Amino acid sequence: MNEGGTIAVGRESGRLAPALMAEYGGLTRAALDRYLDRRGICDFLRDLASDYPRRGGRMMRPAICIAAARAFGAHPEDAVATAAAIELLHNALLVHDDIEDASLERRGRPTLHRLHGVPLALNAGDALALMSLTPLFENRARLGMALTMRLLEETARTAAECADGQALELGWRDRNVLDLAPADYLEMALKKTCWLAVIHPLRAGVLIATRGAADPDVYVRFGFLAGAAFQIQDDLLNLVGNESYGKERDGDLWEGKRTLILIRLLASATAAERERIAAVLASSRERRTEADVRWMRRLIDRYGCIDYARRVAHGLAGAALHEFSRQFAELPDSRDKRFLEELPRWVIERA
């Protein structure tokens, strides 16, 4: 890291991550097609369940799973089914999150519930979540029963963590909770984002490669630090992202999400400003006005909340790199190991 908490970026930084995500994402998409196109699904479900998985996405989660497995010596085919399960669960939660947040856009297109209504979208999300179990059960033929059950247990824990984190975020908005600290945000991010984004794919890959012999708990800290940096960068892109950003600009403010940026704003604002912010956040999205959102956005700039969040994200990514050097040092050099090492840089540099 450089002075000021920023990460030093070399000439090679950022090149490997997109290439490997595309490669392993291609393997995962081929596996996904088998589940999304299977016979016996009616058109009302097949088309909707296939929508989000086929809109694109960087495929970071399945790439982490396959790269971790390969870095520890496994064949990529050992991890593809689990990677597909992770991507199916991820897309299921995206459908549900969009409904719960009343989001307007996902990956550059209207959200599923805007296109087809809440009942059909909700059912598609449920189907994707249940569908994610199928590749895990199919692991029995390649990985054996004991490891298959371990991966199912890991998935169950991840799903529970995600639900708990989502409940925190929704509960804060429902009760209009304002007295939140950065530690509260990081706890929510650990549960809602970090487990599914980094921790679970990494743990699953390591377990697959070592046939359950490794202790996956030693990699939780790296996954938390990289995943939290990823979430903060996502919050920043919601406010300052370019035209490639696939979700509604300023959507977090419209939805009243308690991001690190908003928590910093509430801590920095005057008493009068805080009172008005509280009133805006207490209203429903439908009653919130464009003037309200523009006003909060100006305050965010005035109090340097974006720069603050960016510094925190860089600090977390730097800590993740340090943790990587401790936990992965004994692995032989490989493209997959270098991808995992590059991941903390990539998550804060992505546009």
SULLINFEN-V865565 format. One record per residue. N is the residue number from 1. SS is DSSP state (H for helix, E for strand, L for the rest). PHI is phi in degrees with one decimal (* if undefined). OMEGA is omega in whole degrees, -180 to 180 (999 if undefined). Layout:
((N | SS | PHI | OMEGA) (N | SS | PHI | OMEGA))
This chain:
((1 | L | * | 175) (2 | L | -85.1 | 173) (3 | L | -61.9 | 180) (4 | L | 87.8 | 174) (5 | L | 85.6 | 179) (6 | L | -92.6 | -177) (7 | L | -90.9 | 175) (8 | L | -69.9 | -176) (9 | L | -116.6 | 178) (10 | L | -88.0 | -178) (11 | L | -63.6 | -176) (12 | L | -85.3 | -175) (13 | L | -62.4 | 175) (14 | L | 91.2 | -176) (15 | H | -87.8 | -174) (16 | H | -74.3 | -174) (17 | H | -57.2 | 180) (18 | H | -62.8 | -179) (19 | H | -66.5 | -178) (20 | H | -73.5 | 175) (21 | H | -62.8 | 178) (22 | H | -65.8 | -179) (23 | H | -65.4 | -178) (24 | H | -73.8 | 174) (25 | H | -65.1 | 177) (26 | H | -64.0 | 176) (27 | H | -61.0 | -178) (28 | H | -69.8 | 180) (29 | H | -62.7 | 178) (30 | H | -61.2 | 177) (31 | H | -69.3 | 180) (32 | H | -59.4 | -178) (33 | H | -56.7 | -180) (34 | H | -63.2 | -178) (35 | H | -87.9 | -178) (36 | H | -72.8 | -176) (37 | L | -104.2 | -175) (38 | L | -66.1 | -177) (39 | L | -70.7 | 176) (40 | L | 92.4 | 178) (41 | L | -101.0 | -179) (42 | L | -71.9 | -176) (43 | H | -61.2 | -180) (44 | H | -62.3 | 180) (45 | H | -100.9 | -176) (46 | H | -57.2 | -176) (47 | H | -64.1 | -178) (48 | H | -73.3 | 180) (49 | H | -65.5 | -180) (50 | H | -81.6 | -170) (51 | H | -59.6 | -177) (52 | H | -61.7 | -180) (53 | H | -58.9 | -177) (54 | L | -100.2 | 175) (55 | L | -82.0 | -179) (56 | L | 117.9 | -174) (57 | L | 97.9 | -174) (58 | L | -81.7 | 179) (59 | L | 63.6 | -180) (60 | H | -63.5 | -174) (61 | H | -62.7 | 177) (62 | H | -63.2 | 178) (63 | H | -64.6 | 178) (64 | H | -62.1 | -179) (65 | H | -60.4 | -178) (66 | H | -68.3 | -180) (67 | H | -64.0 | 179) (68 | H | -63.0 | 179) (69 | H | -60.7 | -179) (70 | H | -68.4 | 180) (71 | H | -61.2 | 179) (72 | L | -95.8 | 169) (73 | L | 105.8 | -178) (74 | L | -86.7 | 171) (75 | L | -78.7 | -178) (76 | H | -57.3 | -179) (77 | H | -65.7 | 176) (78 | H | -64.7 | -172) (79 | H | -108.6 | -173) (80 | H | -63.6 | -179) (81 | H | -62.1 | 178) (82 | H | -66.3 | 177) (83 | H | -61.0 | 178) (84 | H | -64.2 | 178) (85 | H | -61.4 | 179) (86 | H | -63.0 | -179) (87 | H | -68.6 | 177) (88 | H | -63.9 | 178) (89 | H | -63.8 | 178) (90 | H | -57.6 | -179) (91 | H | -69.6 | 175) (92 | H | -60.4 | -179) (93 | H | -70.1 | 175) (94 | H | -62.3 | 179) (95 | H | -60.1 | -179) (96 | H | -67.1 | 180) (97 | H | -60.1 | -179) (98 | H | -62.9 | 177) (99 | H | -66.9 | -177) (100 | H | -64.7 | -179) (101 | H | -90.3 | -173) (102 | L | 55.4 | -178) (103 | L | -71.1 | -176) (104 | L | -98.3 | -175) (105 | E | -132.8 | 174) (106 | E | -145.7 | -180) (107 | L | 54.0 | 172) (108 | L | 80.6 | 180) (109 | E | -132.9 | 177) (110 | E | -57.2 | 179) (111 | L | -64.2 | -174) (112 | H | -62.2 | -179) (113 | H | -71.8 | 174) (114 | H | -72.6 | -179) (115 | H | -76.8 | -169) (116 | H | -127.1 | -177) (117 | L | 90.7 | -176) (118 | H | -64.4 | -176) (119 | H | -58.8 | -179) (120 | H | -68.9 | 179) (121 | H | -65.4 | 179) (122 | H | -61.0 | 179) (123 | H | -64.3 | 178) (124 | H | -64.0 | 177) (125 | H | -63.6 | 176) (126 | H | -60.0 | -179) (127 | H | -62.5 | 179) (128 | H | -63.7 | 179) (129 | H | -64.2 | 178) (130 | H | -68.8 | 179) (131 | H | -62.5 | -179) (132 | H | -65.2 | 179) (133 | H | -76.5 | -174) (134 | H | -59.5 | 179) (135 | H | -63.5 | 178) (136 | H | -67.1 | 176) (137 | H | -64.7 | -180) (138 | H | -69.7 | 175) (139 | L | -61.9 | -176) (140 | H | -55.3 | -176) (141 | H | -67.1 | -175) (142 | H | -100.5 | -172) (143 | H | -107.7 | -179) (144 | L | 89.8 | -173) (145 | H | -67.6 | -175) (146 | H | -62.5 | -180) (147 | H | -70.5 | 176) (148 | H | -59.0 | 179) (149 | H | -64.4 | 178) (150 | H | -63.4 | 180) (151 | H | -68.7 | 174) (152 | H | -64.6 | 177) (153 | H | -64.1 | 178) (154 | H | -62.3 | 179) (155 | H | -66.4 | 179) (156 | H | -61.3 | 179) (157 | H | -64.7 | 180) (158 | H | -62.0 | 179) (159 | H | -60.9 | 179) (160 | H | -66.3 | 178) (161 | H | -62.4 | -180) (162 | H | -61.5 | -180) (163 | H | -63.2 | 180) (164 | H | -66.2 | 179) (165 | H | -64.4 | 177) (166 | H | -64.1 | 178) (167 | H | -63.6 | 176) (168 | H | -59.6 | -178) (169 | H | -62.1 | 180) (170 | H | -67.7 | -180) (171 | H | -65.1 | 177) (172 | H | -59.4 | 180) (173 | H | -71.1 | -178) (174 | H | -63.5 | -180) (175 | L | -92.8 | -178) (176 | L | 53.0 | 179) (177 | L | -72.3 | -178) (178 | L | -114.5 | -175) (179 | L | -85.2 | 180) (180 | L | -116.6 | 178) (181 | L | -109.9 | 176) (182 | H | -52.4 | 180) (183 | H | -63.1 | 177) (184 | H | -64.7 | 178) (185 | H | -60.2 | -178) (186 | H | -67.2 | 175) (187 | H | -64.8 | 178) (188 | H | -61.9 | -180) (189 | H | -63.9 | 177) (190 | H | -55.2 | -176) (191 | H | -76.8 | -172) (192 | H | -73.6 | -171) (193 | H | -109.6 | -167) (194 | H | -63.8 | -177) (195 | H | -62.0 | -178) (196 | H | -81.0 | -175) (197 | H | -73.9 | -173) (198 | H | -133.7 | -171) (199 | H | -61.2 | -177) (200 | H | -64.1 | 178) (201 | H | -58.7 | -180) (202 | H | -67.8 | 179) (203 | H | -60.6 | -179) (204 | H | -61.8 | 179) (205 | H | -61.3 | 180) (206 | H | -65.4 | 180) (207 | H | -63.6 | 179) (208 | H | -61.3 | -176) (209 | H | -67.9 | -176) (210 | H | -95.9 | -178) (211 | L | 53.5 | 175) (212 | L | 84.4 | -175) (213 | L | -79.7 | -177) (214 | L | -76.9 | 174) (215 | L | -91.5 | -175) (216 | H | -71.6 | -178) (217 | H | -63.5 | -177) (218 | H | -68.6 | -178) (219 | H | -102.3 | -178) (220 | H | -66.8 | -177) (221 | H | -62.9 | 177) (222 | H | -58.8 | -179) (223 | H | -64.0 | 177) (224 | H | -64.5 | -176) (225 | H | -63.8 | 179) (226 | H | -67.3 | -179) (227 | H | -68.1 | 178) (228 | H | -66.8 | 175) (229 | H | -61.1 | 178) (230 | H | -59.5 | -178) (231 | H | -66.5 | 179) (232 | H | -64.6 | 176) (233 | H | -61.9 | 177) (234 | H | -62.8 | 177) (235 | H | -62.6 | 179) (236 | H | -66.2 | -180) (237 | H | -62.6 | 178) (238 | H | -61.9 | -179) (239 | H | -103.1 | -173) (240 | H | -129.9 | -178) (241 | L | -65.6 | 179) (242 | L | -84.2 | -175) (243 | L | -65.7 | 179) (244 | L | -80.8 | 179) (245 | L | -64.9 | -168) (246 | L | -91.8 | -180) (247 | L | -122.5 | -176) (248 | L | -62.1 | 177) (249 | L | -64.5 | -177) (250 | L | 62.9 | -179) (251 | H | -60.4 | -180) (252 | H | -64.1 | 178) (253 | H | -72.6 | 177) (254 | H | -61.2 | -177) (255 | H | -88.3 | 179) (256 | L | 73.2 | -179) (257 | L | -68.3 | 179) (258 | L | -85.0 | 177) (259 | L | -77.6 | 175) (260 | H | -59.9 | 180) (261 | H | -64.4 | -180) (262 | H | -68.0 | 178) (263 | H | -61.6 | 177) (264 | H | -65.2 | 178) (265 | H | -61.9 | -180) (266 | H | -62.4 | 179) (267 | H | -75.2 | -175) (268 | H | -96.4 | -172) (269 | L | -69.3 | 173) (270 | L | -70.6 | -180) (271 | H | -60.0 | -180) (272 | H | -67.7 | 178) (273 | H | -64.4 | 179) (274 | H | -62.9 | 179) (275 | H | -62.9 | 179) (276 | H | -68.8 | 177) (277 | H | -59.2 | 180) (278 | H | -59.9 | -180) (279 | H | -66.8 | 179) (280 | H | -63.6 | -178) (281 | H | -69.1 | 179) (282 | H | -74.3 | -179) (283 | L | -81.7 | 178) (284 | L | -73.3 | 177) (285 | L | -56.6 | -177) (286 | L | -64.7 | -179) (287 | L | -93.7 | 178) (288 | L | -71.8 | -175) (289 | L | -105.2 | 176) (290 | H | -61.8 | 177) (291 | H | -63.3 | 177) (292 | H | -60.3 | -177) (293 | H | -66.2 | 179) (294 | H | -61.7 | 180) (295 | H | -64.3 | 178) (296 | H | -63.0 | 180) (297 | H | -63.7 | 178) (298 | H | -66.6 | 178) (299 | H | -63.2 | 178) (300 | H | -57.1 | 177) (301 | H | -68.7 | -177) (302 | H | -60.7 | -176) (303 | L | -94.9 | 175) (304 | L | 65.7 | -176) (305 | H | -69.1 | 180) (306 | H | -68.7 | 178) (307 | H | -62.7 | 178) (308 | H | -60.5 | -179) (309 | H | -63.1 | 179) (310 | H | -64.6 | 178) (311 | H | -64.0 | 179) (312 | H | -62.8 | 180) (313 | H | -60.9 | 178) (314 | H | -64.5 | 178) (315 | H | -63.2 | 178) (316 | H | -64.8 | 179) (317 | H | -64.5 | 177) (318 | H | -63.1 | 177) (319 | H | -65.1 | 177) (320 | H | -63.8 | 177) (321 | H | -62.3 | 177) (322 | H | -63.8 | 179) (323 | H | -64.4 | 177) (324 | H | -58.6 | -178) (325 | H | -63.2 | 179) (326 | H | -83.4 | -170) (327 | H | -90.6 | -175) (328 | L | -115.2 | -173) (329 | L | -60.6 | -174) (330 | L | -82.2 | 177) (331 | L | -69.0 | 175) (332 | L | -65.3 | -180) (333 | L | -63.1 | 177) (334 | L | -161.5 | 177) (335 | H | -62.0 | -179) (336 | H | -69.1 | 176) (337 | H | -64.2 | 180) (338 | H | -65.9 | 176) (339 | H | -61.8 | 180) (340 | H | -62.8 | 178) (341 | H | -68.3 | -179) (342 | H | -76.7 | -173) (343 | H | -54.0 | -180) (344 | H | -59.8 | 176) (345 | H | -66.5 | -176) (346 | H | -61.6 | -173) (347 | H | -65.5 | -180) (348 | H | -97.5 | 179) (349 | H | -100.4 | -176) (350 | L | -63.1 | 179) (351 | L | -103.4 | 999))
